[in-house]
Amino acid sequence: MAAAVAINNTQDRRSLRTVGSEVLVLLSSAFIYSIAFPGFMSADGIWPIGFLALIPVFAVIRRTSWKLVWAYGFMYGFVFYIFFDYWLKSFHPLAILLIPVIKGFEMIFLFLALKAVAAFFRKLSPLFQAIVWVAYAYLAESWFAGVPYGNIAYVFYAFHPFVQIADITGVWGIVFLAVLPQAYFGRFLAEYLSGRRSLKGYIKAEPVTIILWAVLMVLDLIYGTVRLSEWTGKEPDRVWDVVAVQHNHDSWENGYATYLHNFNNLRRMTLESLGATDPDIVIWSETAFVPSVAWYTQYGPNDSLFQKQLDGLVDDFVAFGSGLGVPLLTGNSEGTLADPGQPPVLADGTSNRIDYNTVILFDDGGIKGTYRKQHLVPFTEHFPYEEELPWLYNLLLANDFNWWKQGEESYVFDSDGIHFSTPICFEDTFGYISAEFVHEGADVIVNMTNDNWSKKVSAEMQHAAMASFRPVETRKSMMRGTNSGITCLITPDGVIHEKMPPFEMGWQLYHVPVYEEGANTFYVDHIDLFGRIAEYASYAILIIGAALRIAGIARRKR
């Protein structure tokens, strides 16, 4: 914040010293903002920083020139995501550059829009800037490459009274309440550095925005406190006893010996848990068993020794799951024919196969249901622009990225009357997916995740923090089954319970509260309504502001 004092030039022609000061402020803010989230400074994050870190950003945007603001937007987005997503280097060497570059380009448009609002409006500009920020957060996860990582709402996952409003507004109301005071005091900081006003004089002259925020914040905290009290004492309709098996092995590692090793560990721990407990279901993680059950049971192996080994392993697995005596839920790829009119192996020796990332349920002596992942990870699981961007498509293929086929159904499993759905991996970071599951009849959300590749507890906590908003939005419990963390229960108040030690092998019995009665939440019935309102309100704000500015210029010329 001290560096902001050096921002002292309001002219379009910026001195080198002024530009350097603005860059320093933005770099400092990007770093400070990143440590509000779970990260390398704190595995749990430091949520109070989320109410302060953006104040210098709004000050710089207001004071800098149009010629620089777009570059500042790219720089801020790039640097923030380098700090925030530092663990992406474990995912793939390209990812640690690709994601910050994409987010940098997104923030070019954000900074330009925030600058336009500051230029077009006076007293209401902080309010309008907060609306624009909500629209940005919504749109930033709504396009092909969009991801919710870095959304300011997720800073506050442990501030439980604050986030309960998500059952009405989703995360978008939380974004608004977090950003509005920072836009307001960012404007004050810009004016203070120009020597125009004291804080007392600023608040006295422009009280409406801060009073509006204070009223909304008080109402939000009252609502949150009441809702927390309700859920603390609420008796579930049923309790579902779930054993989660965490085998702590990277499912990306390949080879028959690896698959056999993982299966033996999963089988051993499952049998161990059944000897000590009496669960209603056992859950493994995303792609815990890698060889495709669907492919080998339908089409069998080719003549290679490796394929015959996998076929035998699939037979052992199917026999185990079918004869276990309790339902078994696990991740597994679903191989199917790419061209149903052709054989599994084409004349040229290539495989006529496509794969879905799926979850399968063994129950009643066989496979009872399958869910196919609907929202695939951009670039690594899905890239739809082969014809438009062949150079990028080929670059991704050359760097060992492979594509899954996209599922299309919000499937609801039924096991002994428990209706549940299974968002796979980062699907639990998108509010709309869990809401659609609940809208289709799910009473429990079961997330199946492989985050082992990250090798960082903070990366796993970022994921779990985002997941904790889904129970609040839907008022349904979430059980997370992961291969290395964060395996846990999240209750409908958003509280994370009984985390298994990350990056350790083991199993744990969870008593999952099931709430079957009651109407859907407002959010489930009106998915992302407030995000869409913010989007169209932002368009209106920018168009009206530009029209007023043009009309004002025309009047002055006359």
KOLTIPA-307842 format. One line per field, with one value per residue (C-alpha): x, z, y. Coordinates in steps of 0.25 Angstrom, whole numbers, plus 5000, padded with zeros to 4 digits. Layout:
<votors>
east = [X,...]
up = [Z,...]
north = [Y,...]
</votors>
This chain:
<votors>
east = [5000,5012,5016,5003,5007,5017,5005,5005,5002,4988,4992,4992,5007,5012,5026,5035,5035,5020,5019,5029,5021,5008,5014,5020,5006,5000,5011,5010,4994,4995,5004,4996,4983,4989,4992,4977,4975,4981,4995,5009,5009,4997,4991,4977,4978,4977,4962,4962,4972,4961,4954,4967,4976,4968,4968,4981,4976,4964,4973,4983,4972,4965,4978,4986,4984,4976,4989,4994,4982,4980,4995,4993,4981,4989,5001,4992,4985,4998,5005,4994,4992,5006,5006,4992,4994,5009,5006,5002,5016,5014,5002,5009,5021,5011,5000,5008,5009,4996,4986,4993,4993,4979,4975,4984,4976,4963,4967,4970,4955,4952,4962,4957,4943,4946,4954,4942,4932,4942,4942,4927,4921,4925,4918,4912,4925,4929,4915,4916,4930,4926,4915,4925,4934,4923,4920,4935,4935,4923,4928,4942,4937,4926,4934,4942,4955,4948,4951,4946,4960,4964,4949,4950,4937,4946,4955,4944,4941,4944,4936,4924,4913,4918,4916,4902,4895,4900,4887,4881,4891,4902,4916,4912,4906,4919,4927,4919,4920,4935,4938,4929,4936,4949,4944,4939,4952,4960,4954,4957,4971,4973,4967,4975,4988,4983,4981,4967,4960,4962,4955,4944,4941,4940,4930,4922,4922,4919,4912,4902,4911,4917,4904,4898,4909,4908,4893,4895,4907,4899,4887,4896,4903,4889,4884,4897,4896,4882,4884,4896,4888,4877,4887,4894,4882,4875,4873,4876,4865,4875,4890,4898,4910,4921,4935,4945,4957,4969,4980,4990,4995,4996,4985,4993,5004,5002,5006,5000,5009,5004,4990,4991,4998,4987,4976,4983,4984,4970,4965,4973,4968,4954,4953,4960,4950,4938,4945,4944,4931,4918,4916,4905,4915,4930,4935,4949,4954,4954,4960,4964,4963,4969,4966,4953,4943,4933,4943,4949,4936,4929,4941,4952,4967,4975,4986,4997,5001,4999,4984,4982,4988,4978,4966,4970,4971,4958,4951,4957,4952,4938,4938,4942,4932,4921,4923,4927,4914,4913,4912,4925,4926,4939,4944,4948,4949,4938,4944,4934,4934,4937,4930,4919,4919,4934,4942,4950,4963,4962,4969,4981,4983,4978,4968,4954,4952,4947,4947,4939,4943,4933,4928,4922,4914,4914,4902,4892,4903,4907,4909,4896,4899,4910,4912,4920,4928,4921,4930,4944,4957,4960,4973,4976,4963,4956,4959,4948,4956,4964,4960,4961,4974,4981,4995,4990,4983,4995,5004,4995,4996,5011,5011,5004,4990,4979,4964,4952,4938,4928,4916,4903,4894,4893,4892,4886,4890,4881,4886,4877,4868,4880,4879,4893,4901,4916,4923,4937,4949,4948,4933,4931,4937,4925,4912,4903,4907,4903,4891,4886,4889,4880,4870,4869,4867,4881,4880,4895,4907,4919,4931,4942,4955,4970,4978,4991,4998,4999,5008,5003,4994,4990,4985,4976,4971,4968,4960,4953,4950,4942,4935,4930,4921,4913,4906,4903,4897,4889,4887,4891,4903,4916,4925,4938,4946,4960,4972,4981,4973,4965,4956,4945,4931,4925,4911,4900,4906,4919,4927,4938,4939,4948,4959,4968,4982,4986,4997,4995,4989,4977,4962,4951,4937,4928,4914,4908,4895,4884,4873,4862,4851,4849,4848,4860,4868,4866,4880,4876,4863,4870,4884,4894,4883,4891,4903,4895,4888,4902,4906,4894,4895,4909,4906,4895,4905,4916,4906,4899,4912,4918,4905,4905,4919,4917,4905,4913,4924,4915,4908,4921,4925,4913]
up = [5000,5003,4989,4985,4990,4979,4969,4967,4952,4946,4932,4920,4918,4929,4935,4936,4951,4951,4942,4951,4963,4957,4952,4966,4973,4963,4965,4980,4980,4971,4981,4993,4986,4983,4998,5002,4995,4999,4994,4996,5008,5015,5011,5017,5011,5019,5016,5022,5011,5001,5006,5004,4993,4981,4987,4980,4967,4967,4970,4959,4949,4952,4951,4940,4925,4915,4907,4919,4926,4916,4918,4933,4932,4925,4935,4947,4942,4938,4950,4960,4953,4953,4968,4970,4961,4964,4965,4950,4947,4953,4943,4931,4927,4917,4927,4936,4924,4917,4928,4933,4918,4916,4929,4926,4913,4921,4930,4919,4916,4931,4933,4921,4926,4940,4934,4925,4937,4945,4933,4930,4944,4957,4970,4966,4959,4970,4970,4955,4956,4966,4956,4945,4953,4956,4941,4939,4949,4943,4928,4932,4935,4924,4912,4906,4914,4926,4940,4954,4960,4965,4967,4979,4986,4988,4998,5008,5009,5024,5027,5028,5032,5020,5009,5013,5003,4992,4993,4987,4979,4977,4978,4970,4982,4990,4979,4979,4994,4994,4983,4985,4997,4990,4978,4988,4995,4983,4978,4991,4990,4976,4981,4994,4986,4978,4990,4988,5000,5014,5017,5026,5015,5004,5012,5016,5001,4996,5006,4998,4993,5006,5013,5003,5005,5020,5020,5010,5018,5031,5025,5019,5032,5039,5029,5029,5044,5044,5033,5041,5053,5045,5039,5052,5059,5046,5047,5034,5028,5027,5030,5019,5024,5013,5013,5005,5000,4998,4990,4988,4975,4962,4953,4941,4943,4933,4931,4935,4947,4952,4949,4957,4968,4970,4969,4980,4989,4987,4988,5001,5008,5003,5010,5022,5024,5022,5033,5042,5038,5032,5021,5012,5000,4997,4988,4981,4973,4959,4950,4962,4953,4939,4929,4923,4928,4917,4906,4910,4914,4901,4891,4898,4895,4883,4881,4889,4903,4909,4904,4909,4923,4924,4920,4931,4941,4937,4939,4953,4956,4951,4959,4971,4970,4966,4978,4989,4996,4997,4986,4980,4973,4965,4954,4941,4927,4917,4904,4893,4877,4870,4858,4862,4848,4848,4857,4869,4861,4847,4835,4836,4851,4858,4869,4866,4880,4888,4903,4913,4927,4935,4949,4950,4961,4965,4972,4972,4966,4954,4948,4951,4946,4939,4939,4928,4931,4925,4927,4922,4926,4914,4906,4914,4913,4902,4890,4880,4871,4862,4849,4854,4861,4856,4860,4875,4874,4868,4879,4890,4884,4883,4898,4902,4903,4900,4898,4905,4899,4906,4914,4912,4924,4938,4943,4957,4963,4972,4983,4994,4992,4993,4981,4978,4966,4964,4958,4954,4958,4955,4952,4966,4964,4955,4963,4951,4950,4964,4964,4951,4958,4970,4960,4954,4968,4975,4990,4992,4983,4982,4976,4970,4969,4965,4970,4973,4961,4968,4979,4987,4999,4995,4981,4987,4997,4986,4980,4993,4996,4983,4985,4999,4992,4985,4998,5002,4988,4988,5003,5000,5007,4998,5000,4993,4989,4985,4982,4991,4996,5000,5004,5013,5017,5014,5020,5015,5023,5015,5027,5023,5033,5035,5025,5022,5023,5009,5001,5010,5007,5016,5017,5026,5030,5028,5033,5022,5026,5015,5013,5004,5008,5005,4993,4984,4988,4980,4973,4969,4962,4956,4953,4952,4951,4958,4949,4937,4943,4945,4931,4924,4935,4931,4916,4920,4929,4918,4907,4915,4920,4906,4901,4912,4910,4895,4897,4907,4898,4887,4896,4900,4885,4883]
north = [5000,5009,5008,5014,5028,5029,5029,5044,5047,5048,5052,5043,5045,5037,5039,5027,5028,5028,5016,5009,5012,5007,4994,4992,4994,4985,4974,4975,4975,4962,4955,4960,4956,4942,4939,4941,4928,4915,4915,4914,4924,4917,4904,4909,4924,4937,4941,4955,4960,4957,4970,4979,4974,4980,4994,4998,4992,5001,5013,5010,5008,5021,5029,5023,5026,5018,5015,5007,5001,4989,4986,4987,4977,4967,4968,4967,4955,4948,4951,4947,4934,4931,4932,4926,4914,4912,4897,4896,4893,4879,4878,4881,4890,4897,4899,4909,4918,4916,4918,4932,4936,4933,4940,4952,4954,4953,4964,4973,4974,4975,4987,4994,4992,4997,5009,5012,5012,5021,5031,5031,5032,5039,5036,5023,5018,5008,5002,5000,4995,4984,4980,4979,4971,4961,4960,4957,4946,4940,4941,4937,4923,4922,4921,4909,4912,4918,4912,4917,4917,4931,4935,4945,4938,4925,4933,4933,4918,4918,4931,4923,4933,4942,4931,4925,4935,4926,4918,4930,4937,4926,4932,4944,4951,4948,4954,4967,4969,4966,4976,4987,4993,4992,4999,5010,5012,5010,5023,5029,5025,5031,5044,5045,5043,5055,5063,5065,5059,5053,5040,5047,5057,5046,5038,5050,5055,5041,5032,5025,5014,5011,5011,5002,4992,4993,4990,4978,4973,4973,4967,4956,4953,4952,4943,4935,4934,4929,4919,4913,4912,4905,4895,4892,4887,4881,4866,4858,4849,4838,4836,4829,4822,4823,4817,4826,4819,4828,4820,4832,4828,4837,4831,4837,4827,4815,4801,4787,4787,4800,4797,4784,4790,4801,4790,4782,4794,4798,4784,4782,4794,4792,4778,4784,4794,4784,4776,4787,4795,4792,4803,4806,4808,4808,4820,4820,4832,4838,4827,4819,4807,4811,4800,4802,4792,4796,4793,4780,4774,4778,4777,4769,4770,4770,4760,4767,4762,4776,4776,4761,4765,4777,4768,4759,4770,4776,4762,4761,4775,4773,4760,4767,4779,4770,4761,4771,4770,4785,4796,4800,4814,4817,4825,4818,4821,4817,4812,4811,4810,4824,4818,4808,4802,4798,4788,4791,4791,4797,4791,4800,4795,4808,4807,4811,4816,4828,4830,4836,4840,4832,4828,4814,4808,4793,4789,4777,4768,4776,4790,4798,4812,4821,4836,4842,4855,4867,4879,4875,4882,4891,4888,4875,4868,4875,4885,4887,4896,4886,4893,4907,4906,4894,4899,4899,4886,4879,4886,4881,4867,4867,4871,4858,4864,4854,4857,4851,4850,4860,4854,4860,4855,4860,4846,4842,4829,4821,4812,4806,4819,4829,4838,4844,4849,4850,4862,4857,4865,4880,4879,4882,4896,4900,4903,4900,4885,4881,4890,4882,4869,4874,4879,4865,4859,4856,4857,4856,4860,4851,4857,4848,4854,4852,4863,4855,4860,4874,4869,4881,4882,4896,4892,4882,4892,4902,4891,4887,4901,4903,4890,4895,4905,4894,4889,4903,4906,4893,4890,4876,4869,4866,4854,4856,4843,4846,4838,4847,4859,4866,4854,4859,4862,4875,4878,4888,4899,4899,4893,4883,4871,4860,4863,4850,4853,4857,4849,4837,4824,4820,4819,4825,4823,4836,4837,4846,4853,4852,4863,4858,4867,4882,4890,4894,4906,4918,4916,4902,4907,4919,4915,4927,4937,4948,4945,4947,4959,4965,4962,4969,4981,4983,4984,4994,5002,5003,5006,5017,5022,5024,5030,5040,5043,5045,5054,5062,5064,5069,5079,5085,5086,5094]
</votors>
